[in-house]
Protein backbone atom coordinates (compact mmCIF):
# COMPACT_ATOMS: atom_id res chain seq x y z
CA UNK A 1 0.00 0.00 0.00
CA UNK A 2 1.21 3.49 -0.82
CA UNK A 3 2.13 5.77 2.06
CA UNK A 4 3.24 8.75 -0.03
CA UNK A 5 1.27 9.15 -3.23
CA UNK A 6 3.26 12.26 -4.23
CA UNK A 7 6.43 10.18 -4.72
CA UNK A 8 4.97 6.65 -4.92
CA UNK A 9 6.56 5.42 -1.68
CA UNK A 10 5.09 2.22 -0.20
CA UNK A 11 4.86 0.94 3.36
CA UNK A 12 7.47 -1.67 2.48
CA UNK A 13 9.91 1.04 1.38
CA UNK A 14 9.36 3.02 4.60
CA UNK A 15 9.90 -0.13 6.66
CA UNK A 16 13.08 -0.90 4.68
CA UNK A 17 14.47 2.55 5.49
CA UNK A 18 13.44 2.11 9.14
CA UNK A 19 15.27 -1.22 9.26
CA UNK A 20 18.30 0.58 7.82
CA UNK A 21 18.24 3.04 10.73
CA UNK A 22 15.71 5.80 9.99
CA UNK A 23 13.88 6.58 13.24
CA UNK A 24 11.99 9.77 12.39
CA UNK A 25 9.81 11.04 9.54
CA UNK A 26 12.59 13.51 8.75
CA UNK A 27 15.10 10.68 8.31
CA UNK A 28 12.62 8.83 6.09
CA UNK A 29 12.23 12.03 4.05
CA UNK A 30 16.01 12.26 3.67
CA UNK A 31 16.13 8.69 2.45
CA UNK A 32 13.26 8.73 -0.07
CA UNK A 33 11.50 12.16 -0.11
CA UNK A 34 8.30 10.77 1.43
CA UNK A 35 6.56 13.56 3.33
CA UNK A 36 8.38 16.40 1.61
CA UNK A 37 5.69 17.52 -0.84
CA UNK A 38 2.16 17.88 0.55
CA UNK A 39 3.00 16.42 3.98
CA UNK A 40 -0.18 14.36 4.12
CA UNK A 41 1.72 11.14 4.77
CA UNK A 42 3.88 12.30 7.68
CA UNK A 43 1.50 11.00 10.35
CA UNK A 44 1.24 7.63 8.59
CA UNK A 45 5.05 7.44 8.41
CA UNK A 46 5.25 8.28 12.09
CA UNK A 47 2.72 5.53 12.86
CA UNK A 48 4.74 3.02 10.82
CA UNK A 49 7.89 3.95 12.70
CA UNK A 50 6.14 3.64 16.05
CA UNK A 51 7.68 4.59 19.33
CA UNK A 52 10.15 1.71 19.47
CA UNK A 53 12.88 3.72 17.78
CA UNK A 54 12.77 6.65 20.20
CA UNK A 55 13.00 4.28 23.17
CA UNK A 56 16.16 2.70 21.73
CA UNK A 57 17.70 6.15 21.29
CA UNK A 58 16.92 7.07 24.90
CA UNK A 59 18.64 3.94 26.19
CA UNK A 60 21.83 4.91 24.40
CA UNK A 61 21.65 2.48 21.50
CA UNK A 62 22.46 4.78 18.61
CA UNK A 63 21.45 3.72 15.13
CA UNK A 64 23.51 4.58 12.10
CA UNK A 65 22.30 7.55 9.99
CA UNK A 66 20.44 6.78 6.80
CA UNK A 67 22.11 7.86 3.58
CA UNK A 68 20.02 9.76 1.05
CA UNK A 69 18.65 7.64 -1.74
CA UNK A 70 20.35 8.02 -5.11
CA UNK A 71 17.05 7.50 -6.91
CA UNK A 72 15.32 10.34 -5.06
CA UNK A 73 17.75 13.21 -4.45
CA UNK A 74 16.27 16.22 -2.71
CA UNK A 75 16.47 19.23 -5.03
CA UNK A 76 17.84 22.55 -3.85
CA UNK A 77 15.12 24.94 -2.76
CA UNK A 78 14.29 27.63 -5.27
CA UNK A 79 13.80 31.15 -3.94
CA UNK A 80 10.16 32.03 -3.47
CA UNK A 81 9.08 35.39 -4.78
CA UNK A 82 5.67 36.94 -4.38
CA UNK A 83 4.90 39.75 -6.78
CA UNK A 84 3.42 42.87 -5.22
CA UNK A 85 0.37 44.08 -7.15
CA UNK A 86 0.43 47.63 -8.43
CA UNK A 87 -1.84 50.00 -6.49
CA UNK A 88 -3.52 52.95 -8.17
CA UNK A 89 -3.21 56.28 -6.36
CA UNK A 90 -6.30 57.41 -4.46
CA UNK A 91 -8.32 60.26 -5.98
CA UNK A 92 -8.72 63.24 -3.69
Buried (B, 14 or more C-beta within 10 A) or exposed (E): EBBBEBBEBBBEBBBEBBEBBBBBBEBBBBBBBBBBEEEEBBEBBBEBBEEEBEEEEEEEEEBEEBEBBEEBEEEEEEEEEEEEEEEEEEEE
